[in-house]
Amino acid sequence: MTRGLIAVFLVGVVVTIIGNAWLEIENSGLNPIALSIRTFGMATMLAALIGFLLASMSARISLPGISLGGSTFRDTTLVLNDPAVGDRDIAKLVRMYPRLSILSLEGTGITDDALAQLDVLRRLEHLNLRGTRVSDIGLDHLETVVTLRRVLLGGTRVTDRGVALLRTMLPDCEITE
């Protein structure tokens, strides 16, 4: 009986936390299905809690668009991979999540204009732009993101000249084509 009450309480806590996160995403005007957010530390605890609940109650919890992973609580990763995600979405997201350290925009519909929004991400270290419509022009905006340590550019419109310029602007950053 006690185990059942604990499980019901924990389900309530998880549903409340997930519901609040979902409402925040939904109210932002973004497509929540295209969004995968990993908030570290607390997310590890939630993932373990969900695993416990699934094992003890033989239930299934579906969290479309939300993925939990682990590191430290204050670090945040955002992975977007839907072609419908565009420049306006990025403008909203960087205001919502200014502490992003890892941002993957692979396969999204972003252009050079989205990169102009990234200067507010003062902790951004890893940026994945593979398969986007970003060109040499957009790379100029990355000069102000001095925290960048890795940028992935495969399948973009960036030329060898653009890569060379980016390496000059961000000498401590690993650039992968």
C-alpha positions as CSV (number, residue, x, y, z in Angstrom):
1,M,0.0,0.0,0.0
2,T,2.7,2.5,1.0
3,R,4.7,1.8,-2.2
4,G,1.6,2.4,-4.3
5,L,0.9,5.8,-2.5
6,I,4.6,6.8,-3.1
7,A,4.3,5.9,-6.7
8,V,1.1,7.9,-7.1
9,F,2.7,10.9,-5.4
10,L,5.8,10.7,-7.6
11,V,3.7,10.4,-10.7
12,G,1.9,13.6,-9.7
13,V,5.2,15.4,-9.2
14,V,6.6,14.2,-12.6
15,V,3.4,15.1,-14.4
16,T,3.4,18.6,-12.8
17,I,7.0,19.3,-13.7
18,I,6.6,17.9,-17.3
19,G,3.2,19.8,-17.7
20,N,4.8,23.1,-16.7
21,A,7.7,22.6,-19.1
22,W,5.3,21.6,-21.9
23,L,3.1,24.7,-21.2
24,E,6.2,27.0,-21.3
25,I,7.1,25.5,-24.7
26,E,3.6,25.6,-26.1
27,N,2.9,29.2,-24.9
28,S,6.1,30.3,-26.6
29,G,4.5,29.8,-30.0
30,L,7.0,27.1,-31.0
31,N,6.3,23.7,-32.4
32,P,6.7,21.5,-29.2
33,I,7.0,18.3,-31.3
34,A,10.1,19.7,-33.0
35,L,11.7,20.5,-29.7
36,S,14.0,18.3,-27.7
37,I,15.2,19.8,-24.4
38,R,17.7,18.3,-22.1
39,T,18.1,20.0,-18.8
40,F,20.9,18.4,-16.9
41,G,21.1,17.3,-13.2
42,M,17.4,17.5,-12.4
43,A,16.7,15.7,-15.6
44,T,18.8,12.7,-14.5
45,M,16.7,12.5,-11.3
46,L,13.5,12.7,-13.4
47,A,14.7,10.0,-15.8
48,A,15.5,7.7,-12.9
49,L,12.1,8.5,-11.3
50,I,10.3,7.7,-14.6
51,G,12.2,4.5,-14.9
52,F,11.1,3.5,-11.4
53,L,7.5,4.3,-12.1
54,L,7.5,2.4,-15.4
55,A,9.0,-0.7,-13.6
56,S,6.8,-0.6,-10.6
57,M,3.5,0.3,-12.2
58,S,3.9,-1.3,-15.7
59,A,2.8,2.0,-17.2
60,R,3.9,3.9,-20.2
61,I,4.6,7.6,-20.2
62,S,4.9,9.3,-23.6
63,L,6.8,12.6,-23.7
64,P,6.7,13.8,-27.3
65,G,9.4,16.3,-28.1
66,I,11.0,16.2,-24.7
67,S,14.2,14.2,-24.0
68,L,16.0,14.1,-20.7
69,G,19.7,13.6,-20.3
70,G,22.5,14.2,-17.8
71,S,25.4,16.5,-16.7
72,T,25.1,19.4,-14.2
73,F,21.9,21.2,-13.3
74,R,23.0,24.6,-14.7
75,D,24.1,23.4,-18.1
76,T,21.5,23.2,-20.8
77,T,21.3,21.5,-24.2
78,L,18.8,22.2,-26.9
79,V,18.4,19.9,-29.9
80,L,16.2,20.9,-32.8
81,N,16.0,18.8,-36.0
82,D,12.8,19.7,-37.8
83,P,12.9,21.6,-41.1
84,A,9.9,23.6,-39.9
85,V,12.1,25.3,-37.3
86,G,13.1,28.7,-38.6
87,D,14.8,32.0,-37.8
88,R,11.9,33.3,-35.7
89,D,11.8,30.2,-33.6
90,I,15.5,30.7,-32.8
91,A,14.9,34.3,-31.8
92,K,12.3,33.1,-29.3
93,L,14.3,30.2,-28.0
94,V,17.5,32.2,-27.2
95,R,15.4,34.6,-25.1
96,M,13.7,31.6,-23.3
97,Y,17.0,29.7,-22.7
98,P,19.9,32.2,-22.5
99,R,22.0,29.7,-20.6
100,L,22.4,27.2,-23.4
101,S,25.8,25.7,-23.7
102,I,25.0,23.2,-26.5
103,L,22.7,24.1,-29.4
104,S,22.0,21.7,-32.3
105,L,20.1,23.1,-35.2
106,E,21.0,20.3,-37.6
107,G,18.4,19.8,-40.4
108,T,16.4,22.9,-39.4
109,G,15.2,25.6,-41.8
110,I,17.4,28.3,-40.4
111,T,19.3,30.8,-42.4
112,D,22.1,33.4,-41.7
113,D,19.5,35.5,-39.9
114,A,19.2,33.0,-37.0
115,L,22.9,33.3,-36.3
116,A,22.5,37.0,-35.6
117,Q,20.4,36.0,-32.5
118,L,23.0,33.8,-30.9
119,D,25.1,36.7,-29.4
120,V,22.9,36.6,-26.2
121,L,24.0,33.0,-25.5
122,R,27.0,33.9,-23.3
123,R,27.7,30.2,-22.4
124,L,27.3,28.6,-25.8
125,E,30.2,26.2,-26.4
126,H,28.9,23.8,-29.0
127,L,26.9,24.7,-32.1
128,N,25.7,22.2,-34.7
129,L,24.6,23.8,-38.0
130,R,24.8,20.7,-40.2
131,G,22.3,20.6,-43.0
132,T,21.1,24.2,-42.6
133,R,21.0,27.0,-45.1
134,V,23.7,29.0,-43.3
135,S,26.4,30.6,-45.5
136,D,29.6,32.6,-45.1
137,I,27.5,35.7,-44.4
138,G,26.0,34.2,-41.3
139,L,29.3,33.2,-39.9
140,D,30.2,36.8,-39.3
141,H,27.6,36.9,-36.5
142,L,29.5,34.1,-34.6
143,E,32.5,36.4,-34.0
144,T,30.8,37.8,-30.9
145,V,30.1,34.3,-29.5
146,V,33.6,34.0,-28.0
147,T,32.7,31.0,-25.8
148,L,32.3,28.7,-28.8
149,R,34.6,25.7,-28.7
150,R,33.1,23.6,-31.5
151,V,31.1,24.4,-34.6
152,L,29.8,21.7,-37.0
153,L,29.2,23.0,-40.6
154,G,28.8,19.9,-42.8
155,G,26.1,20.2,-45.5
156,T,25.7,24.0,-45.2
157,R,26.4,26.7,-47.8
158,V,29.6,27.7,-46.1
159,T,32.7,27.8,-48.3
160,D,36.3,27.0,-47.5
161,R,36.9,30.8,-47.4
162,G,34.1,31.1,-44.8
163,V,35.6,28.3,-42.7
164,A,39.0,30.0,-42.8
165,L,37.6,33.3,-41.8
166,L,35.7,31.7,-38.9
167,R,38.9,30.0,-37.7
168,T,40.6,33.4,-37.7
169,M,37.7,35.0,-35.7
170,L,37.5,32.1,-33.2
171,P,41.0,30.6,-32.9
172,D,40.2,28.4,-29.9
173,C,37.2,26.9,-31.7
174,E,37.2,23.5,-33.5
175,I,35.5,23.9,-36.8
176,T,34.3,20.7,-38.5
177,E,33.0,20.7,-42.1
